[in-house]
Amino acid sequence: MKTRRGERPVYLGDAHTDRLLAAIVVLGQEIGVLQRRVAVLEGRDPGEASVALGRLVEELTKESR
């Protein structure tokens, strides 16, 4: 049974920009998960491995000069 869904909300003024941002966030999450897995396999503290998403946010939000 198919149900009709409403249109996707647009947050940044353009649907393509919203989709790109969503893809970047998902990729950042995947990088974080993989870093934690590698840290566990290497015997390190997994809490130290969660820096990729922070770096990504810093890069996206820093002012271009």
Contact map, one row per residue, 1 for C-alpha under 8 A:
11100000000000000000000000000000000000000000000000000000000000000
11110000000000000000000000000000000000000000000000000000000000000
11111000000000000000000000000000000000000000000000000000000000000
01111100000000000000000000000000000000000000000000000000000000000
00111110000000000000000000000000000000000000000000000000000000000
00011111000000000000000000000000000000000000000000000000000000000
00001111100000000000000000000000000000000000000000000000000000000
00000111110000000000000000000000000000000000000000000000000000000
00000011111000000000000000000000000000000000000000000000000000000
00000001111111100100000000000000000000000000000000000000000000000
00000000111111100100000000000000000000000000000000000000000000000
00000000011111101100000000000000000000000000000000000000000000000
00000000011111101000000000000000000000000000000000000000000000000
00000000011111111100000000000000000000000000000000000000000000000
00000000011111111110000000000000000000000000000000000000000000000
00000000000001111111000000000000000000000000000000000000000000000
00000000000111111111100000000000000000000000000000000000000000000
00000000011101111111110000000000000000000000000000000000000000000
00000000000000111111111000000000000000000000000000000000000000000
00000000000000011111111100000000000000000000000000000000000000000
00000000000000001111111110000000000000000000000000000000000000000
00000000000000000111111111000000000000000000000000000000000000000
00000000000000000011111111100000000000000000000000000000000000000
00000000000000000001111111110000000000000000000000000000000000000
00000000000000000000111111111000000000000000000000000000000000000
00000000000000000000011111111100000000000000000000000000000000000
00000000000000000000001111111110000000000000000000000000000000000
00000000000000000000000111111111000000000000000000011001000000000
00000000000000000000000011111111100000000000000000001000000000000
00000000000000000000000001111111110000000000000000000000000000000
00000000000000000000000000111111111000000000000000011000000000000
00000000000000000000000000011111111100000000000011111000000000000
00000000000000000000000000001111111110000000000000000000000000000
00000000000000000000000000000111111111000000000000000000000000000
00000000000000000000000000000011111111100000010011000000000000000
00000000000000000000000000000001111111110000011011000000000000000
00000000000000000000000000000000111111111000010000000000000000000
00000000000000000000000000000000011111111100000000000000000000000
00000000000000000000000000000000001111111111110010000000000000000
00000000000000000000000000000000000111111111110000000000000000000
00000000000000000000000000000000000011111111000000000000000000000
00000000000000000000000000000000000001111111000000000000000000000
00000000000000000000000000000000000000111111100000000000000000000
00000000000000000000000000000000000000111111110100000000000000000
00000000000000000000000000000000000000110011111110000000000000000
00000000000000000000000000000000001110110001111111000000000000000
00000000000000000000000000000000000100000000111111000000000000000
00000000000000000000000000000000000000000001111111100000000000000
00000000000000000000000000000001001100100000111111110000000000000
00000000000000000000000000000001001100000000011111111100000000000
00000000000000000000000000000001000000000000000111111110000000000
00000000000000000000000000010011000000000000000011111111000000000
00000000000000000000000000011011000000000000000001111111100000000
00000000000000000000000000000000000000000000000001111111110000000
00000000000000000000000000000000000000000000000000111111111000000
00000000000000000000000000010000000000000000000000011111111100000
00000000000000000000000000000000000000000000000000001111111110000
00000000000000000000000000000000000000000000000000000111111111000
00000000000000000000000000000000000000000000000000000011111111000
00000000000000000000000000000000000000000000000000000001111111000
00000000000000000000000000000000000000000000000000000000111111100
00000000000000000000000000000000000000000000000000000000011111110
00000000000000000000000000000000000000000000000000000000000011111
00000000000000000000000000000000000000000000000000000000000001111
00000000000000000000000000000000000000000000000000000000000000111
